[in-house]
Amino acid sequence: MPQAVAHILIPMLAVSIFRDFFLNKKKRKNFPLHYALIAGLGGVLPDIDIIISIFLNLSGTYNWDIHKTFTHSLFFPIIFLALFLITKPINAKARLCNIGKHKLKLSTIFLMLFLGIFAHIFLDAFFGEMAYFLYPFSLTDYGINLFGYLPYSIQSLAPAVLDGILLVVWLLYLELKHKISDFI
């Protein structure tokens, strides 16, 4: 199963590549890289259920494990997609959050969270052993578990190697496209 770095970097890379290569210059100006960060944060949002499980266990509810349940079903990202669709028409000119010199649209924040959460669920299904897309209505397992096809001796290393590769790709992308060495 992918670790946190992969869950963050894959949506960040996807949104950044979309922004830098598929939007014209005018649209790119209205789509700051902060949205890529929000998509990355959305990429780890489904794992909030781990923290909730810990607090439930600390509060005296023993053996309470809700990991891989609702926040890992397709219903969780659909909430953010619905929020995007609801706020898009009423939020056409309204903006939220003054981060640096950029003001972010609430509807686009919901869209980025949707993309990050959906990427998390897809990665878990693709690389992990189980994904309950329709929880709580079905406990059918839809995982492919690509890491399981690797030789057993390196299966435990695969998530860390994937994280390392993605981190190098992200840093190279930032250097080649945005010249981050100019800021160091």
C-alpha positions as CSV (number, residue, x, y, z in Angstrom):
1,M,0.0,0.0,0.0
2,P,1.4,3.5,-0.8
3,Q,2.6,5.6,2.0
4,A,1.9,9.2,2.8
5,V,4.5,10.7,0.4
6,A,2.9,8.9,-2.6
7,H,-0.6,9.9,-1.5
8,I,0.5,13.6,-1.4
9,L,2.8,13.8,-4.4
10,I,0.7,12.0,-7.0
11,P,-2.2,14.5,-6.8
12,M,0.2,17.4,-6.6
13,L,2.1,16.2,-9.7
14,A,-1.1,15.6,-11.6
15,V,-2.6,19.0,-10.8
16,S,0.8,20.8,-11.4
17,I,1.2,19.1,-14.8
18,F,-2.4,19.9,-15.7
19,R,-1.8,23.6,-14.7
20,D,1.6,24.0,-16.4
21,F,0.9,22.1,-19.7
22,F,-2.8,22.3,-20.4
23,L,-3.9,25.8,-19.3
24,N,-3.1,28.8,-21.3
25,K,-1.1,31.7,-19.6
26,K,-4.2,33.7,-18.6
27,K,-5.9,30.7,-17.0
28,R,-2.7,29.6,-15.4
29,K,-2.5,33.0,-13.6
30,N,-5.9,32.3,-12.1
31,F,-4.9,28.8,-11.1
32,P,-2.0,29.2,-8.6
33,L,0.2,26.3,-7.5
34,H,-1.5,26.5,-4.1
35,Y,-4.2,24.4,-5.6
36,A,-1.7,21.6,-6.2
37,L,-0.8,21.7,-2.5
38,I,-4.5,21.4,-1.6
39,A,-4.8,18.4,-3.9
40,G,-1.8,16.9,-2.1
41,L,-3.4,17.5,1.3
42,G,-6.6,15.9,0.0
43,G,-4.4,12.9,-1.0
44,V,-3.9,12.1,2.7
45,L,-7.3,13.2,4.0
46,P,-8.8,9.7,3.8
47,D,-6.3,8.6,6.4
48,I,-7.9,10.9,9.0
49,D,-9.7,7.7,10.0
50,I,-6.5,6.5,11.6
51,I,-6.4,9.5,13.9
52,I,-10.1,9.0,14.7
53,S,-9.5,5.4,15.5
54,I,-6.6,6.3,17.9
55,F,-8.8,8.9,19.7
56,L,-11.7,6.4,20.0
57,N,-9.3,3.8,21.5
58,L,-7.8,6.3,23.9
59,S,-11.3,7.3,25.0
60,G,-12.0,3.8,26.2
61,T,-13.6,2.3,23.1
62,Y,-11.1,-0.6,22.7
63,N,-10.4,-2.3,19.4
64,W,-12.2,0.4,17.4
65,D,-10.6,0.5,14.0
66,I,-12.4,2.4,11.3
67,H,-9.4,2.6,8.9
68,K,-10.3,1.8,5.3
69,T,-14.1,2.3,5.9
70,F,-16.1,5.4,5.0
71,T,-13.2,7.8,4.2
72,H,-11.8,5.2,1.8
73,S,-15.1,4.5,0.0
74,L,-16.2,6.4,-3.1
75,F,-18.9,8.2,-1.1
76,F,-16.2,10.3,0.7
77,P,-14.8,12.0,-2.5
78,I,-18.4,12.3,-3.9
79,I,-19.1,14.7,-0.9
80,F,-16.4,17.0,-2.1
81,L,-17.5,16.7,-5.7
82,A,-21.0,17.7,-4.7
83,L,-19.7,20.6,-2.7
84,F,-17.7,21.7,-5.8
85,L,-20.8,21.5,-8.0
86,I,-22.9,23.3,-5.4
87,T,-20.4,26.2,-4.8
88,K,-19.3,26.6,-8.5
89,P,-22.3,28.6,-9.7
90,I,-22.7,30.7,-6.6
91,N,-19.0,31.2,-6.2
92,A,-18.2,32.5,-9.6
93,K,-16.8,35.8,-8.4
94,A,-16.4,35.1,-4.7
95,R,-13.0,34.1,-3.4
96,L,-11.8,32.6,-0.1
97,C,-8.4,32.6,1.7
98,N,-5.7,35.1,1.1
99,I,-2.7,32.9,0.8
100,G,0.2,35.1,-0.2
101,K,-0.9,37.3,-3.1
102,H,-3.3,34.7,-4.4
103,K,-7.0,34.3,-3.5
104,L,-8.4,30.9,-3.9
105,K,-11.9,30.0,-5.0
106,L,-13.8,27.8,-2.6
107,S,-15.3,25.7,-5.4
108,T,-11.9,24.9,-6.8
109,I,-10.6,24.0,-3.3
110,F,-13.4,21.4,-3.1
111,L,-12.5,20.2,-6.5
112,M,-8.8,19.8,-5.5
113,L,-9.8,17.9,-2.3
114,F,-12.0,15.6,-4.5
115,L,-9.1,14.9,-6.8
116,G,-6.7,14.2,-3.9
117,I,-9.1,11.9,-2.1
118,F,-10.0,10.1,-5.3
119,A,-6.3,9.6,-6.1
120,H,-5.8,8.2,-2.6
121,I,-8.5,5.6,-3.0
122,F,-7.3,4.7,-6.5
123,L,-3.7,4.2,-5.2
124,D,-4.9,2.1,-2.3
125,A,-6.9,-0.1,-4.8
126,F,-4.1,-0.2,-7.3
127,F,-1.2,-1.0,-5.0
128,G,-2.9,-2.2,-1.8
129,E,-4.7,-5.4,-0.9
130,M,-8.2,-4.1,-0.4
131,A,-10.5,-1.3,-1.2
132,Y,-14.1,-1.2,-0.2
133,F,-15.5,1.3,-2.8
134,L,-19.1,0.9,-1.6
135,Y,-18.6,0.8,2.1
136,P,-21.0,0.6,4.2
137,F,-23.3,-1.0,1.6
138,S,-20.8,-3.6,0.4
139,L,-17.6,-5.2,1.8
140,T,-16.5,-6.4,-1.6
141,D,-12.8,-6.1,-2.0
142,Y,-11.6,-4.4,-5.3
143,G,-7.8,-4.2,-4.7
144,I,-5.3,-5.2,-7.4
145,N,-2.3,-5.3,-5.1
146,L,0.5,-4.6,-7.6
147,F,3.1,-4.8,-4.9
148,G,2.0,-8.4,-4.2
149,Y,3.4,-9.3,-7.7
150,L,6.9,-8.4,-6.7
151,P,9.3,-10.9,-5.2
152,Y,8.4,-11.4,-1.6
153,S,11.9,-10.3,-0.4
154,I,11.3,-6.8,-1.8
155,Q,7.6,-6.3,-1.2
156,S,8.1,-4.4,2.0
157,L,10.6,-2.1,0.4
158,A,8.3,-1.2,-2.6
159,P,6.3,1.6,-0.9
160,A,9.4,3.4,0.3
161,V,11.1,3.0,-3.2
162,L,7.9,4.4,-4.8
163,D,8.0,7.4,-2.3
164,G,11.7,8.0,-3.1
165,I,11.1,7.9,-6.9
166,L,8.1,10.3,-6.6
167,L,10.0,12.7,-4.5
168,V,12.9,12.8,-7.0
169,V,10.4,13.3,-9.9
170,W,8.7,16.1,-8.0
171,L,11.9,17.9,-7.2
172,L,13.1,17.5,-10.8
173,Y,9.8,18.8,-12.1
174,L,10.0,21.8,-9.8
175,E,13.5,22.6,-10.9
176,L,12.9,22.1,-14.6
177,K,9.5,23.9,-14.8
178,H,9.7,26.5,-12.0
179,K,13.5,26.9,-11.4
180,I,13.3,26.4,-7.6
181,S,17.1,26.6,-7.4
182,D,16.7,30.3,-7.9
183,F,15.1,30.5,-4.5
184,I,17.7,28.5,-2.6
